[in-house]
Amino acid sequence: MHGTGNDFILIDNFDNSYGKWDNKLIKQICEFHTGIGADGFLALEKDRQYDFRMRFFNSDGYESDMCVNGSRCICFFAYSLGYVNKEMYFIANDGLHRAKVINGEVEVQVNYKEDAVDKGFPDEYILPAGVTFKSFINTGVPHVILETENIEVIDVNKIGHELRYHLYYQPEGTNVNFVEKLDDGSFLRIRTYERGVESETLSCGSGATAAALNYAKEAKMNEGSCKIETSGGILKVQFSNNLKEIYLKGPVKQVFNGIYSLEG
């Protein structure tokens, strides 16, 4: 499935057929030329307290706390399999989430970690002319927000890779987002270097949410919404109650299903 171009392999593990997930196998499956190819791997699992549990692994094979576009996909996956109704609650490594399926789109609550350590930006790193550091925000996973006036000319992979692995952000590293304001500022264009994928992706839900929250803070808004244009499509972030309730909404699509054959 994909959510605005952010693509994932989803496994139905509601009957607990699979026990421990093997990092090497997940990486192998996510390889584009020798596997299926995907930005990430999602396992749908049963939970005693909530509608389901989401397990998310980046394409490097390692488990991460959250992927918002991935969560939108797994919600639609669970709904299409008949495990949940259109409104649901699920648990991920970063906590509880509320979600809703709305006419082919999925809206998911994002857990904004307001009390997360604000790492800021490394003083010695020199950004290109016209690029400015705005904020460090954790929307389930860490994000650096950089503002630019010409997003198309930015070398996202070069700068993103350098900052993702910069000593300042270790040991967990960070995702890196380049944002350009469109129209009145409530419409943003974004490009994201994703940690774990180790490349620019067509869309990043938690990055889009982080960009919207940066916009809300700069505009001194406690509630409202923001449109985000990614390379894979349009996302909408809605925030209210002094930024305590945040939702990301956008389209999802199932591309195919099938059986993966293990080599040997």
C-alpha positions as CSV (number, residue, x, y, z in Angstrom):
1,M,0.0,0.0,0.0
2,H,1.0,3.6,-0.2
3,G,0.0,6.9,1.4
4,T,0.8,9.8,-0.9
5,G,3.7,7.8,-2.4
6,N,5.1,6.6,0.9
7,D,4.9,2.8,0.3
8,F,4.8,-0.1,2.7
9,I,4.6,-3.8,2.8
10,L,1.8,-4.9,5.2
11,I,1.5,-8.3,6.9
12,D,-1.7,-9.6,8.5
13,N,-0.4,-11.2,11.7
14,F,-3.7,-11.1,13.6
15,D,-3.6,-14.8,14.3
16,N,0.0,-14.5,15.5
17,S,1.4,-16.8,12.8
18,Y,4.7,-15.0,12.9
19,G,6.6,-14.8,16.2
20,K,9.8,-12.7,16.3
21,W,10.4,-10.4,13.3
22,D,13.9,-10.9,11.8
23,N,15.6,-7.6,10.9
24,K,17.6,-9.1,8.1
25,L,14.5,-10.7,6.5
26,I,12.6,-7.4,6.7
27,K,15.5,-5.5,5.0
28,Q,15.7,-8.2,2.4
29,I,11.9,-7.9,1.6
30,C,12.2,-4.1,1.4
31,E,15.0,-4.2,-1.1
32,F,13.9,-2.7,-4.4
33,H,15.8,-4.9,-6.8
34,T,16.0,-8.3,-5.0
35,G,12.9,-8.1,-2.8
36,I,9.4,-6.4,-3.1
37,G,10.7,-2.9,-2.4
38,A,9.2,-0.5,0.1
39,D,9.9,2.5,2.4
40,G,8.9,0.4,5.4
41,F,7.3,-2.8,6.7
42,L,4.1,-3.0,8.9
43,A,2.7,-5.8,10.9
44,L,-0.9,-5.8,12.0
45,E,-1.2,-7.6,15.3
46,K,-3.9,-8.3,17.8
47,D,-4.0,-6.3,21.1
48,R,-5.9,-7.2,24.3
49,Q,-7.0,-3.7,25.1
50,Y,-7.3,-1.8,21.7
51,D,-8.5,-2.6,18.2
52,F,-5.0,-3.6,17.1
53,R,-1.3,-3.2,17.6
54,M,0.9,-1.7,14.9
55,R,4.5,-2.7,14.5
56,F,6.6,-0.6,12.2
57,F,10.1,-1.3,10.7
58,N,12.0,1.0,8.5
59,S,13.4,-0.4,5.2
60,D,16.8,-0.9,7.0
61,G,15.1,-3.7,9.0
62,Y,15.0,-1.9,12.4
63,E,11.9,-1.2,14.4
64,S,10.8,2.4,14.9
65,D,8.4,4.1,17.3
66,M,6.0,5.5,14.6
67,C,5.3,6.1,11.0
68,V,2.2,8.3,10.4
69,N,1.7,7.6,6.7
70,G,2.3,3.9,7.6
71,S,-0.3,4.1,10.3
72,R,-2.9,5.5,7.9
73,C,-2.2,2.6,5.6
74,I,-2.5,-0.1,8.3
75,C,-5.7,1.4,9.5
76,F,-7.2,1.1,6.1
77,F,-5.7,-2.5,5.9
78,A,-7.4,-3.5,9.2
79,Y,-10.7,-2.0,8.0
80,S,-10.6,-3.7,4.6
81,L,-9.9,-7.1,6.3
82,G,-13.0,-6.5,8.5
83,Y,-11.1,-6.4,11.8
84,V,-12.2,-2.9,12.8
85,N,-15.0,-0.4,12.1
86,K,-14.5,2.9,10.4
87,E,-13.5,4.5,13.7
88,M,-10.8,2.7,15.7
89,Y,-8.1,2.9,18.4
90,F,-4.7,1.3,17.9
91,I,-1.5,1.1,19.9
92,A,2.0,1.7,18.5
93,N,5.4,2.0,20.1
94,D,4.8,5.8,20.7
95,G,1.5,5.2,22.4
96,L,-2.3,5.2,21.7
97,H,-3.8,6.6,18.5
98,R,-7.4,7.3,17.3
99,A,-8.2,6.9,13.6
100,K,-11.0,7.1,11.2
101,V,-11.6,5.9,7.6
102,I,-13.4,8.6,5.5
103,N,-14.2,7.8,1.9
104,G,-10.9,6.3,0.9
105,E,-8.9,8.6,3.1
106,V,-7.6,8.0,6.6
107,E,-7.3,10.4,9.4
108,V,-4.9,9.5,12.2
109,Q,-4.1,11.1,15.6
110,V,-0.5,12.1,15.9
111,N,1.3,12.0,19.3
112,Y,3.2,15.3,19.5
113,K,5.9,14.9,22.2
114,E,5.8,18.5,23.5
115,D,8.1,17.5,26.4
116,A,10.7,15.9,24.2
117,V,14.2,17.4,24.3
118,D,14.5,20.2,21.9
119,K,17.9,19.6,20.4
120,G,18.0,22.7,18.3
121,F,20.6,22.8,15.6
122,P,24.4,22.2,15.5
123,D,26.2,25.6,15.6
124,E,29.1,24.5,13.4
125,Y,26.9,23.2,10.5
126,I,26.7,25.7,7.7
127,L,23.4,25.6,5.7
128,P,23.3,26.7,2.1
129,A,22.3,30.3,1.4
130,G,18.5,30.7,1.6
131,V,18.0,27.8,4.0
132,T,17.2,28.5,7.6
133,F,16.8,26.3,10.7
134,K,13.3,26.7,12.2
135,S,12.7,24.0,14.8
136,F,13.3,20.5,16.2
137,I,10.0,18.7,16.7
138,N,9.1,15.2,17.8
139,T,5.9,13.9,16.2
140,G,6.4,10.3,17.3
141,V,9.9,10.5,15.8
142,P,12.4,13.4,15.7
143,H,12.3,16.0,12.9
144,V,14.5,19.0,12.0
145,I,12.5,21.7,10.1
146,L,14.5,23.8,7.6
147,E,12.8,26.7,5.7
148,T,13.7,27.6,2.1
149,E,12.4,29.8,-0.6
150,N,13.3,27.5,-3.5
151,I,12.7,23.9,-2.4
152,E,13.3,22.4,-5.9
153,V,17.0,23.2,-6.0
154,I,17.8,21.7,-2.5
155,D,20.1,18.7,-2.4
156,V,17.8,16.8,0.0
157,N,19.9,13.6,0.1
158,K,23.2,15.3,0.7
159,I,22.2,17.7,3.5
160,G,19.7,15.3,4.9
161,H,22.3,12.5,5.2
162,E,24.8,14.8,6.8
163,L,22.4,16.1,9.5
164,R,20.8,12.7,10.0
165,Y,24.2,11.3,11.0
166,H,25.6,14.4,12.6
167,L,27.2,13.8,16.0
168,Y,24.9,16.4,17.5
169,Y,21.8,14.3,16.8
170,Q,23.2,11.0,17.9
171,P,22.5,8.3,19.0
172,E,19.0,8.2,17.6
173,G,19.6,10.5,14.6
174,T,16.9,12.6,13.0
175,N,14.7,13.1,10.0
176,V,15.3,16.3,8.0
177,N,12.6,18.3,6.4
178,F,12.8,21.2,3.9
179,V,9.8,23.4,3.8
180,E,8.7,26.2,1.5
181,K,5.7,28.4,2.3
182,L,3.0,28.8,-0.4
183,D,0.2,31.4,-0.7
184,D,-0.6,32.7,2.8
185,G,1.7,30.3,4.6
186,S,-1.0,27.8,5.6
187,F,-0.1,25.8,2.5
188,L,3.4,24.3,2.6
189,R,5.5,22.4,0.2
190,I,7.8,19.8,1.8
191,R,10.6,17.4,1.0
192,T,11.9,14.9,3.6
193,Y,15.0,12.9,4.1
194,E,13.8,9.9,6.2
195,R,15.9,8.2,8.8
196,G,15.8,4.4,8.3
197,V,15.0,4.7,4.6
198,E,18.2,6.8,4.3
199,S,16.9,8.7,1.3
200,E,14.3,11.3,0.3
201,T,10.8,9.8,0.2
202,L,7.8,10.9,-1.8
203,S,6.0,11.7,1.5
204,C,6.5,11.6,5.2
205,G,3.4,12.0,7.5
206,S,5.2,12.8,10.7
207,G,7.4,15.3,8.9
208,A,4.4,17.0,7.4
209,T,2.8,17.2,10.8
210,A,6.0,18.6,12.3
211,A,6.1,21.3,9.5
212,A,2.4,22.2,10.2
213,L,3.2,22.5,14.0
214,N,6.1,24.8,13.3
215,Y,3.8,26.9,11.1
216,A,1.1,27.0,13.9
217,K,3.7,28.1,16.5
218,E,5.1,30.8,14.3
219,A,1.6,32.1,13.5
220,K,0.7,31.8,17.2
221,M,-2.3,29.5,16.4
222,N,-3.7,27.2,19.1
223,E,-6.1,25.6,16.6
224,G,-6.6,25.4,12.8
225,S,-5.3,23.5,9.8
226,C,-2.6,23.4,7.3
227,K,-2.3,21.8,3.8
228,I,1.0,20.1,3.0
229,E,2.1,19.4,-0.6
230,T,4.4,16.4,-0.8
231,S,5.9,14.9,-3.9
232,G,3.3,12.1,-3.7
233,G,0.2,14.2,-3.0
234,I,-1.6,16.5,-0.6
235,L,-1.9,15.9,3.2
236,K,-3.9,17.9,5.7
237,V,-3.0,18.5,9.3
238,Q,-5.6,19.7,11.8
239,F,-4.7,20.9,15.3
240,S,-6.8,22.1,18.2
241,N,-6.9,22.5,22.0
242,N,-3.6,24.3,22.2
243,L,-2.0,21.7,19.9
244,K,-2.9,18.9,22.2
245,E,-5.1,17.2,19.5
246,I,-3.4,16.7,16.1
247,Y,-4.7,14.7,13.2
248,L,-3.1,13.9,9.8
249,K,-5.5,13.1,6.9
250,G,-4.8,11.9,3.4
251,P,-5.4,9.3,0.8
252,V,-4.2,5.7,0.9
253,K,-4.2,3.0,-1.8
254,Q,-3.7,-0.8,-1.9
255,V,-1.5,-1.5,-4.9
256,F,-1.4,-5.3,-4.9
257,N,-1.3,-8.4,-2.6
258,G,0.6,-11.6,-3.0
259,I,3.0,-14.2,-1.5
260,Y,6.7,-13.5,-0.9
261,S,8.9,-16.4,-1.7
262,L,12.0,-16.9,0.5
263,E,15.1,-17.6,-1.4
264,G,16.2,-21.2,-0.8
